[in-house]
């Protein structure tokens, strides 16, 4: 009796197996045809894409890539010419800068020579003035010495 109670209350395998058989039967009968139609439609779409759409896309891509390549080459040539002009302009500016620097250096050297000449002149004038003052003071001392003897 316990085995029969156990099998009725707790053993669900026969019921589950029946449900599984029913589910598989329903799936194969009802859904199988729908899945076949979906797969057939997918196959037709892939075939049409491979035969018609893909060649058109490839041709459009080739045409557009050729046009883009030509434009890139033209842009590259323009950029190269601009770089050459810029390089020439920089070289010209550098040459002008070097010439200005050389001119400034020459002016500076000339200025320094003038300053040295003026310094020499001023030093000479100062030396002469000091000599005159020495002579003047020595004469004044002689004159003063005459008056001191009285």
C-alpha positions as CSV (number, residue, x, y, z in Angstrom):
1,X,0.0,0.0,0.0
2,X,2.8,2.4,0.8
3,X,4.4,1.9,-2.6
4,X,1.1,2.6,-4.3
5,X,0.6,5.8,-2.2
6,X,4.1,6.8,-2.9
7,X,3.8,6.3,-6.7
8,X,0.5,8.2,-6.8
9,X,1.6,11.1,-4.7
10,X,5.3,11.5,-5.4
11,X,6.1,9.7,-8.6
12,X,5.3,12.2,-11.4
13,X,7.4,10.6,-14.2
14,X,4.4,9.0,-16.1
15,X,2.6,12.4,-16.1
16,X,5.7,14.4,-17.1
17,X,6.5,11.9,-19.9
18,X,3.0,12.3,-21.3
19,X,3.3,16.1,-21.2
20,X,6.6,15.9,-23.0
21,X,5.2,13.7,-25.7
22,X,2.3,16.1,-26.1
23,X,4.6,19.2,-26.3
24,X,6.9,17.6,-28.9
25,X,3.9,16.5,-31.0
26,X,2.4,20.1,-30.9
27,X,5.7,21.7,-31.7
28,X,6.5,19.4,-34.6
29,X,3.0,19.7,-36.2
30,X,2.2,23.4,-35.6
31,X,5.5,25.2,-35.4
32,X,7.5,23.0,-37.8
33,X,5.8,24.4,-41.0
34,X,6.2,28.0,-39.7
35,X,9.9,27.4,-39.1
36,X,10.3,25.9,-42.6
37,X,8.6,29.0,-44.1
38,X,10.9,31.4,-42.1
39,X,14.0,29.4,-43.2
40,X,12.8,29.4,-46.8
41,X,12.2,33.2,-46.7
42,X,15.6,33.7,-45.2
43,X,17.2,31.5,-47.9
44,X,15.5,33.6,-50.6
45,X,16.6,36.8,-49.0
46,X,20.2,35.6,-48.8
47,X,20.1,34.4,-52.4
48,X,18.7,37.8,-53.7
49,X,21.2,39.7,-51.6
50,X,24.1,37.6,-53.1
51,X,22.8,37.8,-56.7
52,X,21.6,41.4,-56.9
53,X,22.3,43.6,-54.0
54,X,25.9,42.7,-53.3
55,X,27.1,43.2,-56.9
56,X,25.4,46.6,-57.0
57,X,27.0,47.6,-53.7
58,X,30.4,46.4,-54.9
59,X,30.1,48.5,-58.0
60,X,28.9,51.5,-56.1
61,X,31.8,51.1,-53.7
62,X,34.3,50.8,-56.4
63,X,33.0,53.9,-58.1
64,X,33.0,55.9,-54.9
65,X,36.4,54.6,-53.8
66,X,37.9,55.6,-57.2
67,X,36.4,59.1,-56.8
68,X,37.5,59.3,-53.2
69,X,41.0,58.2,-54.2
70,X,41.2,60.8,-57.0
71,X,40.0,63.5,-54.5
72,X,42.6,62.4,-51.9
73,X,45.3,62.5,-54.5
74,X,44.3,66.0,-55.5
75,X,44.2,67.1,-51.8
76,X,47.6,65.5,-51.2
77,X,49.1,67.4,-54.2
78,X,47.6,70.7,-52.9
79,X,48.9,70.1,-49.4
80,X,52.4,69.2,-50.8
81,X,52.4,72.5,-52.8
82,X,51.3,74.4,-49.7
83,X,54.0,72.8,-47.7
84,X,56.6,73.7,-50.3
85,X,55.4,77.3,-50.3
86,X,55.4,77.4,-46.6
87,X,59.0,75.9,-46.5
88,X,60.1,78.6,-49.1
89,X,58.5,81.3,-47.0
90,X,60.1,80.1,-43.8
91,X,63.5,79.9,-45.6
92,X,63.0,83.5,-46.9
93,X,62.0,84.7,-43.4
94,X,65.0,82.9,-41.9
95,X,67.3,84.5,-44.5
96,X,65.8,87.9,-43.7
97,X,66.3,87.3,-40.0
98,X,69.9,86.3,-40.5
99,X,70.5,89.4,-42.6
100,X,68.8,91.6,-40.0
101,X,70.9,90.0,-37.3
102,X,74.1,90.5,-39.2
103,X,73.1,94.2,-39.8
104,X,72.4,94.6,-36.1
105,X,75.7,93.1,-35.2
106,X,77.5,95.4,-37.7
107,X,75.7,98.4,-36.3
108,X,76.5,97.3,-32.7
109,X,80.2,96.8,-33.6
110,X,80.2,100.2,-35.2
111,X,78.4,101.7,-32.2
112,X,80.9,100.1,-29.8
113,X,83.9,101.4,-31.9
114,X,82.3,104.9,-31.8
115,X,81.9,104.6,-28.0
116,X,85.5,103.5,-27.6
117,X,86.6,106.4,-29.8
118,X,84.5,108.8,-27.8
119,X,85.7,107.3,-24.5
120,X,89.3,107.7,-25.8
121,X,88.5,111.4,-26.7
122,X,86.9,112.0,-23.3
123,X,89.8,110.3,-21.5
124,X,92.3,112.5,-23.5
125,X,90.3,115.6,-22.8
126,X,90.2,114.6,-19.1
127,X,93.9,114.0,-19.1
128,X,94.6,117.4,-20.7
129,X,92.2,119.1,-18.3
130,X,94.0,117.4,-15.4
131,X,97.4,118.6,-16.8
132,X,96.1,122.1,-17.2
133,X,94.7,122.1,-13.7
134,X,98.0,120.7,-12.3
135,X,99.9,123.5,-14.2
136,X,97.4,126.1,-13.0
137,X,97.7,124.9,-9.4
138,X,101.5,124.8,-9.6
139,X,101.6,128.4,-10.9
140,X,99.2,129.4,-8.2
141,X,101.4,127.8,-5.6
142,X,104.4,129.7,-7.1
143,X,102.4,132.9,-6.9
144,X,101.3,132.1,-3.4
145,X,104.9,131.3,-2.4
146,X,105.9,134.8,-3.5
147,X,103.4,136.3,-1.1
148,X,104.3,134.0,1.8
149,X,107.8,135.3,1.9
150,X,106.8,138.8,3.0
